[in-house]
Amino acid sequence: MFVVIGTTTADLFISGVERMPRFDGDEFTTSSLSFCRRPLTIALGGNGANSAYVLRTLGAPVRLCSGTGTNEIGALMTGWLAARGVDLSAFLRREDGTASTTTVIDDRLNRLSFYYPGLFTTFSAADLPPSWLDGAHTLLITGYPLLPGFHGGGFAAILQTARARGVTTALDIGPAVDHSATLLALTPLLPLVDILLTNEYELTVATGDREAETGARRLIAAGAASVIVKRGKAGACLYSPDSLIQVEGFPVQASVTIGAGDSFNAAFLYAIHAGMSPAEAAAFANAAAALVVQGGRSVLGAPDVAAVEAFLRQRRGA
C-alpha cells in the first residue's frame, strides 16, 4: 500500500487566451477583456490527489490522507478519486473546505494562478486516523509548503512513525510558494527521508544554490539518502552520496503542464517498488509525465503501465 499525504484541489483552467487582460481603470473595457477559444475546464488537482490518482491508474493500491469540502465541487473531486479506486479512509470532508486553483493559460503557456487553500490552512497530523499507515510500504508527503499545519514537528513525527515501521519515505518539497521549504526547516527531516523530490527552481529556493548539483549535495550532506531533481522535458538527475545519474526526458507537445511533477513522483515510486533500478524508474516516470502533459486532461488522463511501456518502446525505437 502506498500512502500519500497532500492537498486535493479543484483545478479550473481558463485557456485559449491570446493575451492576458490588464486592469485599465474601469471594470469592463476592451483591454480588460480577453476572449477564450476554449471552454472553461475543471480537473482533479492538488499534489496529494494527483499523485494518488496516478498511482492508482498504474494499478497500485493507494490511501490518500487529504480532504475536500462538502459542496458540489468537493463531491466531484471525491467522486473522481473514489471511482478510480483510491482508498479514502483517511480523507476528510469539511464545510467550505474545498481548495481550488483557478489558472489562466495564454498561448505561450504563461500561467496566472489563484489559490484558495480550503481546509489545508488547518489540516494537521491530528486529523489522521489511527489506521492511516496500516499496510503501507511507501509514504509520499507532497505539497510541503501547502500544509502549514504539519510544520513545526508534524512532518517529523509522521516520518519517524513511518521509518519505525520500515516504510520507505519520500518527500516532495515543492511548490516554492508561501511557507517554502528552507534548508533550516528541512534539516531535522532529512535523516528521515529516503527519497527527496524537487525541481530545479524549488531546490534553488530551498538551498540558495544556483547550481542544482551543489544544492542536492547540500541536502544529502544534511541527511537525505537521495535527491531527485526533476527537469521537465530535459529529464531528471538522481543524486546519492556517491553517484549522479542523469536520465533524459521525452519532449512532447504540451497542452497542460499542471500535474507533470506529481505524475513523475507517483510513477517513480511505483517503479522503484516494482523493482526497477533508479535510472529505469526515472525513465518510466519521465514517460508517464510526458503522457500526462501531452494528453491535455491533467492527471485525469494519466496512463496505465501498458501505455507507459508502449511509449517507452516507441521512443526507443524498439
C-alpha angles and dihedrals in degrees: 000000000000115000120202125193114192148093131310115204139169107241115209116190126202106188143154088069115153093194136004114251120240137208111263109175097273135071094240123026137137092260093049093053126074123182115223124218092202132054124252109270133196125207141172110272145165127097094260099044092044093052094045093048092051092047091052092047087055087055100257123136107242137179118205120211101198139086153213139206127271094249127106095269091050089051090052092053092046091047093054091051094046093047090054090052101250113160106245099180090117095041120117129215118196133168111265088004101123111117117211140189119199111196129190113202123190127203092271090055092250109154137209115188135192115198130198109188099203114182093353092086087074105019108125145156088278088068093061115099119234091255096053094113099036113135094003125150097170131033122196119191110190138171091039097178092047093060104065091159089070095051119100098045105330096099092045092052092050094048091047090052091050094047091048088059094049094252119154108241127213128180128191109199097196156143102058098224134110111338089022117184115266129191089245093054094042097048096084090049101045098079086057095051122091096181123023115194126199144137126240096263094047090048092053092049092048099047105020090233118130092199111076094212092053091050094046092049089051091055091048091049088054091055112279111138093213139355125211115199113198114212103180114227089358090067128231142298120221117204127191129165092272106022150045121206119189116200121191121234132224113245112213137167100274121208098169121017097183111111096026096113093046090049090052091051094050095045093045093052091044091053094046091052089048089060102259120145116253091257092049091046092052092051090049090049093048089053093049092050091048091054091050095052091042093051097061096218098091111226092337083078094049115147129239122232094269091055093050092049091048090051091051092049091050094049092046092048094239 
